[in-house]
Amino acid sequence: MDAPDTDHSTPRLLHDLLDATATARPDAVAVADSRDEWTWRTLVDKSHEAAVWLRAQGVLPGDRVVVRLPNVRESVALLYAASRCGAALVPLSTEMKDFHLRAVLADCAPRLVVVTDGAGDAVRALTDRSVHEVGVLWGELAPGARLADTGRPPADAPGVLIYTSGSTSTPKGIICPHAQMTFAADSINQVLGYRADDTVFVRVPLSFDYGLFQVLLCALSGARLHLADSEADAKLYTLIRETGATVLPMVPSLGGPLIRLAERDPGETSLRMFTSTGAALEQRVIEGLWRTYPGARVVRMYGITECKRITVMPPDEDHERPGSSGRPIPGTRVAVLDEDGNEVPAGTSGEITVTGPHVMAGYWELPEITARTFRTDPATGATRLHTGDYGHLDEDGYLYFEGRRDDMFKRKGMRVSTIEIEAAAMDVPGVRNAAVLKPAEGRDLMIFIESDSLTPQAVLRELADRLEAVKVPSLCRVIDSFPLNSNGKNSKQQLEAMLDAGEQAAR
């Protein structure tokens, strides 16, 4: 299915979006966090000052700069600063545990790492790269400094490297060039229509591409970006009102709390639009948001980091086509293929594939996985992204997502890999084997462990030290030996059967 054709300007660099808006609206508020706010003029100044600092630390075009910070203004300035230097920003979650952080730092080999105040020594123990605490860094910026214009990097140079769970035991880096990122942001905004008078309330982490792209959408539209972090949970509804938030990007797990907060304290907000990505947003949550926030649209979307966004349901169609995630974003194409690579008719399920200028440039230092996922369309010669997700298109080209048939799943809106969790479990002393069962109806994420000495509680404690909270199973069962299939691999089908048999016996 082709999206409507659209006219896109010459490829831009990430900081071009900032500079254009700052020229047009220098004194309007660009970004705010819990401490203060910056105008567009100030954000430009801070990005230049940080770029000069980065260059003084030896950051050159093609380098990587790791930023492991919460949702704060400095993260935004560093994104644009890295762009000015021709370097790629690598945003990492502050919740990433040492088990994965060590591997990611070794994989992307950054020129330097920026972390929260007080975290420097702990991260220095994991890498030989230069580590800087953000408070110290900011104190070293030279007011009014400007990075000398020594030539622009090409638009196909990486602007960001986003690490996401995948089919390997550690997160893999997705190469996001400037051209693909600016195209995707512009195309998404053509549908969503962010405005200069919007306040976009961003609670999702900037280390998550969904959060990071809000920075670019605000730069394109001139909207005010308000950054909230995890400490905002208890007073989320109050902050939405106090900030005058008009747009709220959310993951499905936030839907229930938003509804309950509004029910406990009914009253008007300025919200005009929710956007949702991650796992599919349940219809009952959509209807609850309509009921408790009657002035707001609920926009359903579908995408993966490998191309950012695939489909968006136009805001004025949020009551139409329940279950659909919308149409392809402008300038892109979605095709649903059978096992032989042939397009299937409308209404027929198959693998969702995507072509367009938003398809990213592959996986960092993983050519074989890149070749399997980013393939050449034999008909056009263009790169076609094979998502590994399954769904169908209707007669009008609206996509219906059905699920993923491999080891990936979404939990609390975040993409998680069973292989990643199993690898962390195998790092626990005393574990001989591990197998994760994805969440299913009536059961949360579960792990089986083969061990003679460990208790389930001990295993879960060890996993909590190695994984972000969203990736830690709720349930653990320790057994003496694993059932294996004919290939010598763990038989998850037999493990599922063991669970079913145990539940029947209990009943």
ZAFITOR-467545 format. One record per residue (C-alpha): residue number from 1; residue in one letter; x, y, z. Coordinates in nm, 2 decimals, decimal comma. Each point is the difference from the previous one (the first is absolute). Example, Ala and Ser with C-alpha at 12.3 -4.5 7.8 and 13.67 -1.06 7.14 Angstrom:
SITE:1:A:1,23:-0,45:0,78;
SITE:2:S:0,14:0,34:-0,07;
***
This chain:
SITE:1:M:0,00:0,00:0,00;
SITE:2:D:0,15:0,34:-0,11;
SITE:3:A:-0,05:0,31:0,22;
SITE:4:P:-0,10:0,32:-0,17;
SITE:5:D:0,29:0,16:-0,18;
SITE:6:T:0,16:0,30:0,17;
SITE:7:D:0,26:0,25:-0,07;
SITE:8:H:0,30:-0,02:0,24;
SITE:9:S:0,28:0,25:0,00;
SITE:10:T:0,37:-0,07:-0,04;
SITE:11:P:0,12:-0,23:0,28;
SITE:12:R:0,09:0,19:0,31;
SITE:13:L:0,22:-0,06:0,30;
SITE:14:L:-0,16:-0,03:0,34;
SITE:15:H:0,12:0,34:0,12;
SITE:16:D:-0,14:0,17:-0,32;
SITE:17:L:-0,35:-0,06:0,15;
SITE:18:L:0,11:0,18:0,32;
SITE:19:D:0,16:0,29:-0,18;
SITE:20:A:-0,29:0,07:-0,23;
SITE:21:T:-0,25:0,02:0,29;
SITE:22:A:0,23:0,20:0,21;
SITE:23:T:0,03:0,26:-0,28;
SITE:24:A:-0,37:0,02:-0,03;
SITE:25:R:-0,09:-0,01:0,38;
SITE:26:P:0,31:0,08:0,20;
SITE:27:D:-0,17:0,11:0,32;
SITE:28:A:-0,27:-0,26:0,02;
SITE:29:V:0,05:-0,29:0,25;
SITE:30:A:0,16:-0,30:-0,17;
SITE:31:V:0,06:-0,24:0,28;
SITE:32:A:-0,08:-0,03:0,37;
SITE:33:D:0,07:-0,25:0,27;
SITE:34:S:-0,06:-0,02:0,38;
SITE:35:R:0,27:0,27:0,06;
SITE:36:D:-0,03:0,27:-0,26;
SITE:37:E:-0,07:0,08:-0,36;
SITE:38:W:0,19:0,11:-0,31;
SITE:39:T:-0,11:0,21:-0,29;
SITE:40:W:0,09:-0,10:-0,36;
SITE:41:R:0,28:0,26:0,01;
SITE:42:T:0,14:-0,15:0,32;
SITE:43:L:-0,03:-0,35:-0,13;
SITE:44:V:0,20:0,10:-0,31;
SITE:45:D:0,26:0,16:0,23;
SITE:46:K:0,03:-0,30:0,22;
SITE:47:S:0,03:-0,24:-0,29;
SITE:48:H:0,29:0,21:-0,14;
SITE:49:E:0,17:0,02:0,33;
SITE:50:A:-0,03:-0,37:0,05;
SITE:51:A:0,12:-0,06:-0,35;
SITE:52:V:0,31:0,20:0,07;
SITE:53:W:0,06:-0,20:0,32;
SITE:54:L:-0,04:-0,33:-0,19;
SITE:55:R:0,25:0,11:-0,27;
SITE:56:A:0,24:0,09:0,28;
SITE:57:Q:-0,03:-0,35:0,13;
SITE:58:G:0,10:-0,14:-0,34;
SITE:59:V:-0,35:-0,07:-0,14;
SITE:60:L:0,03:-0,01:-0,38;
SITE:61:P:-0,24:-0,08:-0,29;
SITE:62:G:-0,10:-0,37:0,01;
SITE:63:D:0,06:-0,03:0,38;
SITE:64:R:-0,26:-0,12:0,25;
SITE:65:V:-0,10:0,19:0,31;
SITE:66:V:-0,19:-0,20:0,27;
SITE:67:V:-0,24:0,19:0,21;
SITE:68:R:-0,16:-0,18:0,29;
SITE:69:L:-0,22:0,26:0,16;
SITE:70:P:-0,36:0,03:0,11;
SITE:71:N:-0,25:0,23:-0,18;
SITE:72:V:0,19:0,33:0,05;
SITE:73:R:0,07:0,30:-0,22;
SITE:74:E:0,37:-0,09:-0,02;
SITE:75:S:-0,09:-0,31:-0,20;
SITE:76:V:-0,17:0,21:-0,26;
SITE:77:A:0,30:0,24:-0,03;
SITE:78:L:0,24:-0,30:-0,03;
SITE:79:L:-0,21:-0,15:-0,28;
SITE:80:Y:0,05:0,32:-0,21;
SITE:81:A:0,36:0,04:0,12;
SITE:82:A:0,09:-0,34:-0,13;
SITE:83:S:-0,17:0,08:-0,33;
SITE:84:R:0,20:0,32:-0,03;
SITE:85:C:0,32:-0,20:0,05;
SITE:86:G:-0,10:-0,27:-0,26;
SITE:87:A:-0,01:-0,26:0,28;
SITE:88:A:-0,28:-0,24:0,08;
SITE:89:L:-0,18:0,02:0,33;
SITE:90:V:-0,05:-0,33:0,18;
SITE:91:P:-0,28:0,06:0,26;
SITE:92:L:-0,02:-0,27:0,27;
SITE:93:S:-0,25:-0,06:0,27;
SITE:94:T:0,11:0,08:0,35;
SITE:95:E:-0,16:-0,33:0,10;
SITE:96:M:0,23:-0,20:-0,22;
SITE:97:K:0,19:-0,24:0,23;
SITE:98:D:0,37:-0,06:0,00;
SITE:99:F:-0,05:-0,34:-0,17;
SITE:100:H:-0,12:0,17:-0,32;
SITE:101:L:0,17:0,34:0,04;
SITE:102:R:0,34:-0,15:-0,01;
SITE:103:A:-0,08:-0,18:-0,32;
SITE:104:V:-0,16:0,30:-0,17;
SITE:105:L:0,30:0,22:0,09;
SITE:106:A:0,24:-0,25:-0,15;
SITE:107:D:-0,22:-0,04:-0,31;
SITE:108:C:-0,04:0,36:-0,10;
SITE:109:A:0,35:0,11:0,12;
SITE:110:P:-0,09:0,36:0,08;
SITE:111:R:0,24:0,29:0,02;
SITE:112:L:-0,15:0,09:0,33;
SITE:113:V:-0,29:-0,07:0,24;
SITE:114:V:-0,22:0,25:0,18;
SITE:115:V:-0,18:-0,12:0,32;
SITE:116:T:-0,20:0,14:0,29;
SITE:117:D:0,18:0,16:0,29;
SITE:118:G:0,14:-0,25:0,23;
SITE:119:A:0,00:-0,29:-0,25;
SITE:120:G:0,34:0,06:-0,15;
SITE:121:D:0,21:-0,24:0,21;
SITE:122:A:-0,25:-0,29:-0,05;
SITE:123:V:0,00:0,04:-0,38;
SITE:124:R:0,38:0,05:-0,02;
SITE:125:A:0,03:-0,35:0,15;
SITE:126:L:-0,17:-0,13:-0,31;
SITE:127:T:0,20:0,17:-0,28;
SITE:128:D:0,33:0,15:-0,09;
SITE:129:R:-0,18:0,29:-0,17;
SITE:130:S:0,00:0,35:0,14;
SITE:131:V:-0,30:0,04:0,24;
SITE:132:H:-0,14:0,35:0,10;
SITE:133:E:-0,26:0,09:0,25;
SITE:134:V:-0,25:0,24:-0,15;
SITE:135:G:0,02:0,26:0,28;
SITE:136:V:0,38:0,02:-0,04;
SITE:137:L:-0,03:0,01:-0,37;
SITE:138:W:-0,25:0,29:0,00;
SITE:139:G:0,23:0,20:0,24;
SITE:140:E:0,27:-0,03:-0,26;
SITE:141:L:-0,20:0,15:-0,29;
SITE:142:A:0,12:0,33:-0,13;
SITE:143:P:-0,28:0,25:-0,02;
SITE:144:G:-0,05:0,14:-0,35;
SITE:145:A:0,23:-0,26:-0,16;
SITE:146:R:-0,08:-0,09:-0,36;
SITE:147:L:0,12:-0,30:-0,19;
SITE:148:A:0,20:0,10:-0,31;
SITE:149:D:-0,17:-0,10:-0,33;
SITE:150:T:0,25:-0,25:-0,14;
SITE:151:G:-0,24:-0,17:-0,24;
SITE:152:R:-0,33:-0,19:0,03;
SITE:153:P:0,00:-0,38:0,03;
SITE:154:P:-0,21:-0,17:-0,26;
SITE:155:A:-0,37:-0,05:0,07;
SITE:156:D:0,05:-0,38:-0,01;
SITE:157:A:0,24:0,01:0,29;
SITE:158:P:-0,13:-0,15:0,32;
SITE:159:G:-0,17:0,26:0,22;
SITE:160:V:-0,10:-0,24:0,28;
SITE:161:L:0,08:-0,36:0,09;
SITE:162:I:-0,30:-0,15:0,19;
SITE:163:Y:0,05:-0,32:0,19;
SITE:164:T:-0,30:-0,23:0,02;
SITE:165:S:-0,07:-0,36:0,10;
SITE:166:G:0,03:-0,24:-0,29;
SITE:167:S:0,07:-0,35:-0,10;
SITE:168:T:0,34:-0,01:0,17;
SITE:169:S:0,08:-0,03:0,36;
SITE:170:T:0,09:0,37:0,03;
SITE:171:P:-0,17:0,31:-0,13;
SITE:172:K:0,10:0,09:-0,36;
SITE:173:G:0,06:0,34:-0,14;
SITE:174:I:-0,22:0,14:-0,27;
SITE:175:I:0,18:0,25:-0,23;
SITE:176:C:-0,23:0,30:-0,04;
SITE:177:P:0,14:0,25:-0,26;
SITE:178:H:-0,10:0,36:-0,01;
SITE:179:A:-0,19:-0,03:-0,32;
SITE:180:Q:-0,22:-0,28:0,12;
SITE:181:M:-0,07:0,16:0,33;
SITE:182:T:-0,09:0,34:-0,14;
SITE:183:F:-0,22:-0,16:-0,27;
SITE:184:A:-0,18:-0,22:0,26;
SITE:185:A:-0,06:0,29:0,24;
SITE:186:D:-0,13:0,22:-0,28;
SITE:187:S:-0,22:-0,27:-0,14;
SITE:188:I:-0,15:-0,09:0,34;
SITE:189:N:-0,07:0,37:0,07;
SITE:190:Q:-0,19:0,03:-0,33;
SITE:191:V:-0,25:-0,24:0,15;
SITE:192:L:0,01:0,10:0,37;
SITE:193:G:0,01:0,37:-0,06;
SITE:194:Y:0,20:0,12:0,30;
SITE:195:R:-0,04:0,38:0,04;
SITE:196:A:0,21:0,29:0,12;
SITE:197:D:-0,26:0,06:0,28;
SITE:198:D:0,03:-0,37:0,12;
SITE:199:T:0,16:-0,12:0,32;
SITE:200:V:0,12:-0,35:-0,05;
SITE:201:F:0,03:-0,18:0,34;
SITE:202:V:0,27:-0,27:-0,03;
SITE:203:R:0,02:-0,26:0,27;
SITE:204:V:0,13:-0,28:-0,22;
SITE:205:P:0,38:-0,01:0,02;
SITE:206:L:0,21:0,18:-0,26;
SITE:207:S:0,20:-0,32:-0,02;
SITE:208:F:-0,31:-0,15:-0,16;
SITE:209:D:-0,03:0,11:-0,36;
SITE:210:Y:-0,37:0,09:0,06;
SITE:211:G:0,12:0,25:0,26;
SITE:212:L:0,30:0,12:-0,21;
SITE:213:F:-0,21:0,08:-0,30;
SITE:214:Q:-0,22:0,23:0,20;
SITE:215:V:0,31:0,23:0,01;
SITE:216:L:0,00:0,01:-0,38;
SITE:217:L:-0,37:0,04:-0,03;
SITE:218:C:0,01:0,30:0,23;
SITE:219:A:0,29:0,15:-0,20;
SITE:220:L:-0,20:-0,04:-0,32;
SITE:221:S:-0,32:0,15:0,14;
SITE:222:G:0,14:0,25:0,25;
SITE:223:A:-0,19:-0,18:0,28;
SITE:224:R:0,11:0,03:0,36;
SITE:225:L:0,16:-0,33:0,13;
SITE:226:H:-0,07:-0,07:0,36;
SITE:227:L:0,22:-0,28:0,14;
SITE:228:A:-0,12:-0,21:0,29;
SITE:229:D:0,18:-0,29:0,17;
SITE:230:S:-0,10:-0,29:0,21;
SITE:231:E:-0,04:0,21:0,31;
SITE:232:A:-0,31:0,15:-0,16;
SITE:233:D:-0,21:-0,31:0,05;
SITE:234:A:-0,18:0,11:0,31;
SITE:235:K:-0,08:0,34:-0,12;
SITE:236:L:-0,04:-0,07:-0,37;
SITE:237:Y:-0,35:0,14:-0,03;
SITE:238:T:0,09:0,32:0,18;
SITE:239:L:0,30:0,05:-0,22;
SITE:240:I:-0,21:-0,05:-0,32;
SITE:241:R:-0,23:0,28:0,13;
SITE:242:E:0,28:0,23:0,13;
SITE:243:T:0,21:-0,02:-0,32;
SITE:244:G:-0,30:0,05:-0,23;
SITE:245:A:0,09:-0,31:-0,18;
SITE:246:T:-0,19:-0,04:-0,33;
SITE:247:V:0,17:-0,31:-0,14;
SITE:248:L:0,10:-0,31:0,20;
SITE:249:P:0,20:-0,28:-0,16;
SITE:250:M:-0,08:-0,32:0,20;
SITE:251:V:0,07:-0,37:0,02;
SITE:252:P:-0,30:-0,23:0,06;
SITE:253:S:0,09:-0,06:0,36;
SITE:254:L:-0,05:0,36:0,08;
SITE:255:G:-0,36:0,00:-0,12;
SITE:256:G:-0,15:-0,16:0,31;
SITE:257:P:0,17:0,24:0,24;
SITE:258:L:-0,10:0,30:-0,21;
SITE:259:I:-0,37:-0,11:0,01;
SITE:260:R:0,01:-0,07:0,38;
SITE:261:L:0,16:0,34:0,07;
SITE:262:A:-0,27:0,18:-0,20;
SITE:263:E:-0,28:-0,19:0,16;
SITE:264:R:0,13:0,09:0,35;
SITE:265:D:0,04:0,37:-0,07;
SITE:266:P:-0,24:0,09:-0,29;
SITE:267:G:0,08:0,33:-0,16;
SITE:268:E:0,11:0,15:-0,33;
SITE:269:T:0,34:-0,03:-0,15;
SITE:270:S:0,14:0,16:-0,32;
SITE:271:L:0,07:-0,34:-0,15;
SITE:272:R:-0,10:-0,02:-0,36;
SITE:273:M:0,18:-0,32:-0,11;
SITE:274:F:0,14:-0,32:0,14;
SITE:275:T:0,24:-0,20:-0,22;
SITE:276:S:0,07:-0,36:0,07;
SITE:277:T:0,27:-0,25:-0,11;
SITE:278:G:0,16:-0,31:0,13;
SITE:279:A:-0,25:-0,28:0,06;
SITE:280:A:-0,35:0,03:-0,14;
SITE:281:L:-0,22:0,24:0,19;
SITE:282:E:-0,30:-0,20:0,12;
SITE:283:Q:-0,34:0,13:-0,10;
SITE:284:R:-0,12:0,02:0,36;
SITE:285:V:0,29:0,24:0,07;
SITE:286:I:-0,08:0,21:-0,30;
SITE:287:E:-0,36:0,03:0,10;
SITE:288:G:0,11:0,08:0,36;
SITE:289:L:0,22:0,29:-0,13;
SITE:290:W:-0,29:0,13:-0,22;
SITE:291:R:-0,22:-0,01:0,30;
SITE:292:T:0,23:0,17:0,25;
SITE:293:Y:0,17:0,24:-0,24;
SITE:294:P:-0,29:0,09:-0,23;
SITE:295:G:0,19:0,28:-0,18;
SITE:296:A:0,29:-0,23:-0,11;
SITE:297:R:0,05:-0,22:-0,30;
SITE:298:V:0,17:-0,34:0,05;
SITE:299:V:0,24:-0,07:-0,28;
SITE:300:R:0,10:-0,36:-0,07;
SITE:301:M:0,33:-0,06:-0,16;
SITE:302:Y:0,23:-0,29:-0,09;
SITE:303:G:0,37:0,00:-0,06;
SITE:304:I:0,34:-0,15:0,08;
SITE:305:T:0,33:0,18:0,05;
SITE:306:E:0,14:-0,14:-0,32;
SITE:307:C:-0,22:0,25:-0,19;
SITE:308:K:-0,14:0,20:0,29;
SITE:309:R:-0,37:0,02:-0,10;
SITE:310:I:-0,19:-0,22:-0,24;
SITE:311:T:-0,37:0,10:0,03;
SITE:312:V:-0,20:0,27:0,17;
SITE:313:M:-0,37:0,02:0,04;
SITE:314:P:-0,09:0,36:-0,09;
SITE:315:P:-0,11:0,19:0,32;
SITE:316:D:-0,34:0,08:-0,15;
SITE:317:E:-0,06:-0,37:-0,06;
SITE:318:D:0,07:-0,12:0,35;
SITE:319:H:-0,36:-0,13:0,04;
SITE:320:E:0,01:-0,19:-0,33;
SITE:321:R:0,13:-0,35:-0,09;
SITE:322:P:0,05:-0,15:0,35;
SITE:323:G:0,31:-0,22:0,01;
SITE:324:S:0,18:0,18:-0,28;
SITE:325:S:0,33:0,19:0,05;
SITE:326:G:-0,07:0,22:-0,30;
SITE:327:R:0,16:0,06:-0,34;
SITE:328:P:0,36:0,02:-0,11;
SITE:329:I:0,16:0,34:0,08;
SITE:330:P:0,04:0,23:-0,30;
SITE:331:G:0,26:-0,10:-0,26;
SITE:332:T:0,03:-0,36:0,11;
SITE:333:R:-0,14:-0,34:-0,09;
SITE:334:V:-0,12:-0,30:0,19;
SITE:335:A:-0,04:-0,35:-0,16;
SITE:336:V:-0,12:-0,32:0,17;
SITE:337:L:0,18:-0,30:-0,13;
SITE:338:D:-0,05:-0,38:0,01;
SITE:339:E:0,28:-0,25:0,08;
SITE:340:D:0,12:0,01:-0,36;
SITE:341:G:0,03:0,38:0,00;
SITE:342:N:-0,31:0,07:-0,21;
SITE:343:E:-0,25:0,27:0,09;
SITE:344:V:-0,33:-0,13:0,14;
SITE:345:P:-0,35:0,13:-0,07;
SITE:346:A:-0,17:0,24:0,24;
SITE:347:G:-0,13:-0,17:0,31;
SITE:348:T:0,27:-0,28:-0,02;
SITE:349:S:0,26:-0,03:0,27;
SITE:350:G:0,37:0,00:-0,06;
SITE:351:E:0,33:0,17:0,09;
SITE:352:I:0,00:0,38:0,01;
SITE:353:T:0,27:0,15:-0,21;
SITE:354:V:0,08:0,37:-0,06;
SITE:355:T:0,18:0,21:-0,26;
SITE:356:G:0,07:0,37:0,00;
SITE:357:P:0,25:0,27:0,09;
SITE:358:H:-0,05:-0,07:0,37;
SITE:359:V:0,15:-0,35:-0,01;
SITE:360:M:0,31:0,02:0,21;
SITE:361:A:0,35:-0,12:-0,10;
SITE:362:G:0,02:-0,33:0,18;
SITE:363:Y:0,16:-0,13:0,32;
SITE:364:W:0,33:0,12:0,14;
SITE:365:E:0,28:-0,26:-0,07;
SITE:366:L:-0,26:-0,27:-0,08;
SITE:367:P:0,01:-0,06:-0,38;
SITE:368:E:-0,17:-0,34:0,00;
SITE:369:I:-0,30:0,12:0,21;
SITE:370:T:-0,02:0,31:-0,21;
SITE:371:A:-0,01:-0,20:-0,32;
SITE:372:R:-0,29:-0,21:0,13;
SITE:373:T:-0,20:0,29:0,11;
SITE:374:F:0,08:0,27:-0,25;
SITE:375:R:-0,04:-0,17:-0,34;
SITE:376:T:-0,01:0,12:-0,36;
SITE:377:D:-0,35:0,01:-0,15;
SITE:378:P:0,06:-0,20:-0,33;
SITE:379:A:-0,27:0,20:-0,18;
SITE:380:T:0,14:0,35:0,08;
SITE:381:G:0,35:-0,04:0,13;
SITE:382:A:-0,09:0,20:0,31;
SITE:383:T:0,08:-0,12:0,35;
SITE:384:R:-0,30:-0,18:0,15;
SITE:385:L:-0,02:-0,04:0,38;
SITE:386:H:-0,13:-0,34:0,11;
SITE:387:T:-0,15:0,08:0,34;
SITE:388:G:-0,06:-0,36:0,12;
SITE:389:D:-0,35:0,13:0,10;
SITE:390:Y:-0,32:-0,14:-0,14;
SITE:391:G:-0,32:0,16:-0,10;
SITE:392:H:-0,23:0,09:-0,29;
SITE:393:L:-0,12:0,30:-0,20;
SITE:394:D:-0,36:0,08:-0,07;
SITE:395:E:-0,14:0,10:-0,34;
SITE:396:D:0,07:0,37:0,08;
SITE:397:G:0,37:-0,06:0,11;
SITE:398:Y:-0,05:0,02:0,37;
SITE:399:L:0,23:-0,24:0,19;
SITE:400:Y:-0,10:-0,24:0,27;
SITE:401:F:0,29:-0,13:0,21;
SITE:402:E:-0,04:-0,36:0,12;
SITE:403:G:0,33:-0,08:0,18;
SITE:404:R:0,35:-0,12:-0,03;
SITE:405:R:0,10:-0,36:-0,06;
SITE:406:D:0,34:-0,02:0,16;
SITE:407:D:0,16:0,06:0,34;
SITE:408:M:-0,10:0,37:0,02;
SITE:409:F:-0,30:0,14:0,19;
SITE:410:K:-0,12:0,32:0,15;
SITE:411:R:-0,03:0,04:0,38;
SITE:412:K:-0,13:0,32:0,15;
SITE:413:G:0,06:0,17:-0,34;
SITE:414:M:0,37:-0,10:-0,02;
SITE:415:R:0,15:-0,25:-0,25;
SITE:416:V:0,15:-0,30:0,18;
SITE:417:S:0,19:-0,31:-0,12;
SITE:418:T:-0,03:-0,34:0,17;
SITE:419:I:0,35:-0,07:-0,12;
SITE:420:E:0,13:0,31:0,18;
SITE:421:I:-0,16:-0,11:0,33;
SITE:422:E:0,13:-0,36:-0,04;
SITE:423:A:0,35:0,13:-0,06;
SITE:424:A:-0,02:0,20:0,32;
SITE:425:A:-0,12:-0,30:0,19;
SITE:426:M:0,28:-0,21:-0,13;
SITE:427:D:0,24:0,25:0,15;
SITE:428:V:-0,13:-0,09:0,35;
SITE:429:P:0,23:-0,24:0,19;
SITE:430:G:-0,18:-0,33:0,04;
SITE:431:V:-0,22:0,02:-0,30;
SITE:432:R:0,05:-0,28:-0,25;
SITE:433:N:-0,28:0,09:-0,24;
SITE:434:A:-0,27:0,26:-0,04;
SITE:435:A:-0,31:0,04:-0,21;
SITE:436:V:-0,24:0,29:-0,01;
SITE:437:L:-0,37:-0,03:-0,08;
SITE:438:K:-0,16:0,32:-0,13;
SITE:439:P:-0,30:0,14:0,17;
SITE:440:A:-0,32:-0,18:-0,09;
SITE:441:E:-0,37:0,03:0,10;
SITE:442:G:-0,02:-0,05:0,38;
SITE:443:R:0,38:-0,01:0,05;
SITE:444:D:0,27:0,27:0,01;
SITE:445:L:0,36:-0,04:-0,12;
SITE:446:M:0,15:-0,32:0,13;
SITE:447:I:0,34:-0,17:0,01;
SITE:448:F:0,10:-0,36:0,05;
SITE:449:I:0,34:-0,06:0,16;
SITE:450:E:0,21:-0,33:0,02;
SITE:451:S:0,19:0,00:0,32;
SITE:452:D:0,07:-0,21:0,31;
SITE:453:S:0,06:0,28:0,25;
SITE:454:L:-0,20:0,31:-0,09;
SITE:455:T:-0,35:0,10:0,12;
SITE:456:P:-0,24:0,19:-0,23;
SITE:457:Q:0,03:0,31:0,22;
SITE:458:A:0,38:0,00:-0,02;
SITE:459:V:-0,01:-0,03:-0,38;
SITE:460:L:-0,24:0,30:-0,03;
SITE:461:R:0,22:0,21:0,23;
SITE:462:E:0,30:-0,08:-0,22;
SITE:463:L:-0,19:0,09:-0,32;
SITE:464:A:-0,11:0,33:0,16;
SITE:465:D:0,37:0,08:0,03;
SITE:466:R:0,06:-0,07:-0,37;
SITE:467:L:-0,31:0,12:-0,18;
SITE:468:E:-0,23:0,30:-0,01;
SITE:469:A:-0,32:-0,05:0,21;
SITE:470:V:-0,22:-0,05:-0,30;
SITE:471:K:0,21:-0,30:-0,11;
SITE:472:V:0,00:-0,18:0,33;
SITE:473:P:-0,25:-0,29:0,01;
SITE:474:S:-0,28:0,00:0,25;
SITE:475:L:0,02:-0,38:0,04;
SITE:476:C:0,29:-0,25:0,03;
SITE:477:R:0,00:-0,38:0,02;
SITE:478:V:0,31:-0,20:0,08;
SITE:479:I:0,02:-0,35:-0,14;
SITE:480:D:0,26:-0,28:0,00;
SITE:481:S:0,02:-0,04:-0,38;
SITE:482:F:-0,14:0,15:-0,31;
SITE:483:P:-0,21:-0,18:-0,27;
SITE:484:L:0,18:0,03:-0,33;
SITE:485:N:-0,13:-0,03:-0,36;
SITE:486:S:0,15:-0,20:-0,28;
SITE:487:N:0,26:0,27:-0,07;
SITE:488:G:0,12:0,00:0,36;
SITE:489:K:-0,15:0,33:0,07;
SITE:490:N:-0,23:0,09:0,30;
SITE:491:S:-0,35:-0,12:-0,08;
SITE:492:K:-0,21:0,30:0,11;
SITE:493:Q:-0,31:-0,19:-0,12;
SITE:494:Q:0,06:-0,27:0,26;
SITE:495:L:0,07:0,27:0,26;
SITE:496:E:-0,34:0,15:-0,08;
SITE:497:A:-0,15:-0,35:0,03;
SITE:498:M:0,16:-0,04:0,34;
SITE:499:L:-0,16:0,32:0,11;
SITE:500:D:-0,34:-0,10:-0,13;
SITE:501:A:0,02:-0,33:0,17;
SITE:502:G:0,09:0,16:0,33;
SITE:503:E:-0,29:0,24:-0,02;
SITE:504:Q:-0,24:-0,28:-0,08;
SITE:505:A:0,13:-0,20:0,30;
SITE:506:A:-0,04:0,30:0,22;
SITE:507:R:-0,36:0,05:-0,11;
***
